[in-house]
Amino acid sequence: MRSSIALAMAATASISVAGMSAAAPADGKELVVLGDSFSANAWMVDDHAVECRHGDTSWPTRLSTLMGVAGTSNYADLSCPGASLDTPPSYTAGTETKQADQAGAFGSRTKLVALQFGLNDRWGANDATMWYSLQHCVLDLVQGCGTEAAAQNRLVDSTQLTGEKYADRLRGVITYIKYYAPNARIMLVGYPEFFPGGRDSVCFNAFGVARFVQPRGQAAIEALDRLDRAQREAAALLGVEFFDSRAATAGHGLCTDEPWLNGFQDPRNPDAIPFHPAARGDEAVATGIRAQIGG
């Protein structure tokens, strides 16, 4: 009976993960990370090419050190800037899972598979993603980022962003990982605090000298809140863990006196990706994940 269930799970996964063929037997790697630029935390040099670069201070890099697998064959970071759950044209969770599979990442020795996705996906009727919204809608001082922004294609349509739909878009990947890494803990990693809740305005440091205030930012805050809830609910529906990056970085969002996210185009730190984790933010996430999984 168990073998029949396992075969059914494998078949479902292979169909859902972009035509992936069955994995070859492997011992696996202890730590496997799949995610987007909030995991990779490195610039893409060429906007027209997919470059999966990884920053020296990214939370996966720090976590690999904390777990004692940095620089070894027991660590695989497949995260890639621009990656999504399943929204083209960049890499998807399925693409990264296939690459990890080909690298022998999943097996009986795999301890942790951490996934961080959602900012680069479309959810409703328009073409905007959460990341597009943060770059454009929030910066629009003329029109703002109010409730009408989604209808104008300037803000992600988060009305369709639910835990059930998030889970549906990731279920094939999770099923596949559970089957081929049966002893691994699987964890959805949330995004850090961007803005405090319960307010209309958002702000961030710009150009290293000024604070930019968007008085009409309520819809952006609501969209980020919906993504956070969807990830939590999806983790429960999929039977995996959730790491609360918001809690780990609470009080250090973009509007705070000590932000753990980069501001906008700070000349003192030209390599920093705007609105992405600074070193302190990555450290908090890595340390928190290490504490959650224990020894």
Secondary structure, DSSP 4 states (H G I P E B T S, - for coil): -HHHHHHHHHHHHHHHTTTPPPPPP----SEEEEE-HHHH----S-TTS------TT-HHHHHHHHTT-TTSTTEEE---TT-BSS-SSS-BHHHHHHHHHHTT--STT--EEEEE--TT---SSSS--HHHIIIIITT-TTT-S-TTTTTTTSS--GGG--HHHHHHHHHHHHHHHHHHSTT-EEEEE-PPP-S-SS-S-EEEEETTTEEEEES--HHHHHHHHHHHHHHHHHHHHHT-EEE-HHHHTTT-STTSSS-SB--BS-TTSTTSPTTSB-HHHHHHHHHHHHHHH--
